Amino acid sequence: MSQYERMLQGLIYDPADPEIMAEQSQYQKKVYEFNLLRPEDAELKQKYMKEVFAECGVNCYIELPLRANWGGHHLHFGNNVYANFNLTVVDDGHIYVGDNVMFAPNVTIATANHPMEPSLRRRGMQYVRDVHIEENVWIGSNVVICPGVTIGANSVIGAGSVVTRDIPAYSFAAGTPCRVLRTISTWDHSYFWRDEPIDWENLIND
C-alpha cells in the first residue's frame, strides 16, 4: 500500500512521500496565485473555488488570504458559505462545510494530527481525521477546530475557542477546550444582544 493510499484510508503515513508531495505541490502553487487576486477579481475567485475545491455550492465568498495545505482541494463547501480573512485549513483530510456557514477572521480547521509516540513524530508521520461543520453554523474569530470534530447544525462557537470534541446542534459553545454553555432556544428568537429585542416587523425577508 502506498503512502498516498494510507493517507486516504486514515492510517499513519508519511506526508513527505514523493507521490504525495508531487500531488500537493500543484495545489500549493494554485493557492499562492489565488491569494494574489485583487478585490475586484470576483469571477476569478469563483473560478478557483469551483475548479480546485472538492465541492463548492452557489454564492460562496472568501476574503483573502486563504491558507490551505492542499489549496482547498479537500474542502467541501455547501451554498452561501462566507469566510472572512485568514481562514486556515489543514486540508490533508476532508473538511465538510454545510449551507449558510460563516467563518469570522483567523479561523483554523485542522484535519492532520501527529501520533503521541515520539519515534513516529521524529519520522514526521501523521494521520488525518475529517472535520464536519453542519449547516447554519457561525464560527467566531480565532477559533481552532481540531481533527475529527463535528459541529452540529445551527450552533455558534465563541471567539477564541479550541474545539476538541463534537458540539451538538443548537448549541452556543466556547472556551479552551470548547464546551457547551447553553442551548440556542426561543429566547434567541426574541433578543439579539443581551436583552435588546429583535424588531422582526422592520426586517426584510424575515
N, C-alpha and C positions, 0 to 999 in steps of 0.2 A: 504493500500500500504506500502510495506517495505521500509526502508531507502535505501537499495540497488536498488530497483526499482525506487525510487525517483532520485537517482544519475543517473541512465541510462536515465531517461526522462528529465534531465536538470533542475530539481526542486531543491529548497533549501533542503539540507539533512544534517544528522549528520554523518561525516566521522568516528567518534569513535564508531559507531554502531557495536556490536559484530559480526554480519554476515559479514559486510564489512571488519572489522579488520582481521577476520579469513581468508578471501579470499586474502586480500592484503599481509598478513604476509608471505605466502608461496613464493610470488614473491620477497619480500624484502630479503628473505634468498637466493633465486636464484641469485639475482644481487650481493649480497655480495660475493658469491662464484665466480661469473663471474669476478669480479674485482680482484680476486686473481690469475687469469690466467697469465702465463708467456708470454712474447712477441712471443715466438716460437709456442704457442698453437693456431695457426691459425684455425685449424679444430674445436677445441672446441669452439672458438668464433663463428664460423659459425653455429655450432650445437645449441648454445644458442639462437642466433638470429632467427633461423628457428623455434625453438620449443616454445620460450617464446613470441616473438613479435607477434602482431596481424597479421602482414604480413611482409615478408622480401623477396625482389627480389634477383637477382643474383648480384655478385660482390659488395657486401656491406662491408664496413670496419669501425670499431670503434677503436679509440685509447682509451685505458682505462686510468682513471676510467670513468665509466658511472654512473650518479646519476639518479635514477628513482623511484618515489613513488610506482609504480606498476611494477618495474623491466623492463619496456618497454612493458608490456602486452597489453597496449592500443596504441602502436606505430606501424604505418603502413609505412614501407619503400618500395619505388619502387626499381628500378635497379640502380646500380652504385652510391649508396649513400656513402659519406665519412664524417665521424665525427671525428674531432680532439679531443684532451684531454678535459676532464671535461664537456662533454655535460650533461646538467641537464634538465630532462624532468619531469615536474609535470604532470604525465600522468593519473590523475584521470579521465579526459576526453580523447578523442581520438586525436591523432596527426597524420596527413596525410602528408607524405613527398614524393614528386614526384621523377621521374627518374633524375639522374645526379645532385642531390643537394649536396652542400658542406657546412659543418659547420666548421668554424675556432675554435680555443680553447675558452673554457669558455662561450659557448652559453647556455642560459636558455630559455626553452619553457614552459610556464605555461598554463594549462587549468583550474585550480581551482581558484576561487575567493571567497571573503567573502563579505557579504552584508554590506552596509553602516549603517544599523540600529544597534546601539550599543548592544541592548539586544540580538540580534541574534548572534553577534560575541562573547558575553560573554558565550554563549552556544556552541561555537565552530562550528557553522553552516557554510556551504559553498555551492557553486553551481559550475557547470562546463560548459565550452563552448569550443567546439572543435577548433583546430587550423589546418589550411591548408597551406602547403608550396608547391607551384606548381613546375613543372619540371624546371631543369636547373637554380636553384636559388643558389646564393652564399651568405652565412650569415657570416659577419665579426666577429672578436674577440669581446668577452664581450657584445654581443647583447642580449637583453631581449625581448622576444616575448610574448605579453600578451594574455589572453584568448579571443577566438572568432575571432582572426585575420586571414585574408587570405593574403598571399604574392603571387602576380601574377608571371607567368612563365617568366623566363629569367631575373629576376630582381636581383639587388645587394643591400644588406643592409650594410652600412658602419659601421666600428668598433665602439663599444660603444653606439650604438643606443638603444632606448627603443621604440619598435613598439607597439603602442596602437590602431592603426587603419589600415584598409586594405591598401595594397600597390598595385597599378595596375601593369600589365605586362610591361616588358621592361623599368623598372624604376631604376634609381640609387637614393636611399633614405638613409638619415642619420639624426642623431640628436636626441635630447631628448625634446619633443617627436619626433619620426621619421617622416620626411616629404620628399616628392619627391623633389629632387634638379634638376634633368634633366631626359630626356628620353634617353635610350640607343639607338643609331642610327647608320647610316652607317659610321659616323666618327670613331666609336669604332671598325669597321671592318678594319680600316687602321692604327690605333695607339693604342698601349697597355699601354704606360706610358707617360702622357703629350703629347709631340709632337714626341715621338720616334716611328718610323714606325714598323709595323709587317712585318717580312720578310717571307711572305707566301711561296715564292719559295723554301725556305730552310726547311720548316716544313714538317714533315712526317704525313701522314694520315690527311691532311687538308680538 
